[in-house]
Amino acid sequence: MNPSAVPPKRKKKKKGEPSEPRKPRPINGELCLGVEELHKLLGISVKSVREQAGRGQLPYSRIAGRLVFERSQIELFLAARRVVTVDEAVRNARRETP
């Protein structure tokens, strides 16, 4: 057997040690995130992600019992809730004034 064809051995997980988060993967061509990836992206706890999804504050789907978040939907969700800074408001007001 060719040594380069042998896959690397997996590191054994110790009891109680958190598992490696899954890599984001496309579903129907759409990049999807799990709870672990989304909590890192948003900078909030895993518990907060689950609670906000349960309250309908984050758009999600459930696939095989797991919460799945479409990245494009999360980006739209965040853009809709973005707060305009004072500088942006002033710039926008100047553009609208004839």
C-alpha positions in Angstrom: 0.0 0.0 0.0 1.2 3.5 -0.9 2.0 5.4 2.4 0.9 8.7 0.9 -2.6 7.1 0.3 -3.1 6.2 3.9 -5.3 8.8 5.6 -3.9 10.4 8.8 -5.0 8.9 12.1 -7.7 10.8 13.9 -6.7 12.1 17.3 -8.8 10.4 20.0 -11.2 12.6 21.8 -11.0 12.4 25.6 -14.2 12.1 27.6 -15.7 15.5 28.3 -13.6 17.2 25.6 -15.7 19.2 23.1 -15.8 17.8 19.6 -14.4 19.7 16.6 -17.0 21.9 15.1 -18.1 20.8 11.6 -17.0 22.9 8.7 -19.7 25.0 7.0 -21.0 23.1 4.0 -23.3 23.9 1.1 -26.9 22.6 1.1 -28.6 23.2 -2.2 -25.8 25.5 -3.2 -26.2 27.6 -0.1 -23.4 27.9 2.5 -24.9 26.7 5.8 -23.6 27.1 9.3 -24.2 25.1 12.5 -24.7 26.5 16.0 -21.0 26.4 16.7 -20.0 28.3 13.6 -22.7 30.9 14.1 -21.9 31.6 17.7 -18.3 32.3 16.6 -19.4 34.5 13.7 -21.7 36.5 15.9 -19.6 36.5 19.0 -22.4 35.2 21.3 -22.7 32.0 23.3 -24.0 28.8 21.9 -26.9 29.0 24.4 -27.8 32.5 23.0 -27.8 31.2 19.4 -30.2 28.3 20.4 -32.4 30.6 22.5 -32.7 33.3 19.8 -33.5 30.7 17.1 -36.1 29.2 19.4 -37.7 32.6 19.9 -37.7 33.3 16.1 -35.1 36.0 16.4 -32.7 34.2 14.1 -33.7 32.6 10.8 -33.0 28.8 10.8 -33.9 25.4 9.4 -33.9 22.1 11.1 -32.2 19.2 9.3 -32.0 15.8 10.9 -32.8 17.5 14.3 -29.9 20.0 14.0 -30.3 23.7 13.7 -28.9 25.0 10.4 -28.4 28.6 9.4 -28.1 29.8 5.8 -25.3 32.3 5.7 -27.1 34.6 3.2 -30.2 34.7 5.5 -28.1 35.6 8.5 -26.4 38.3 6.5 -29.8 39.8 5.4 -31.0 39.5 9.0 -28.0 41.4 10.3 -28.2 44.0 7.6 -31.9 44.7 8.4 -31.0 45.3 12.0 -27.9 47.5 11.4 -27.8 50.8 13.2 -26.8 53.8 11.1 -24.0 55.8 12.7 -24.3 59.6 13.1 -21.7 60.2 10.4 -23.6 58.1 8.0 -26.9 59.8 8.8 -25.3 63.2 8.2 -23.8 62.1 4.9 -27.1 60.7 3.8 -28.9 63.9 4.7 -26.4 66.0 2.7 -27.0 63.7 -0.4 -30.7 64.1 -0.1 -30.7 67.9 0.3 -30.8 69.7 -3.1 
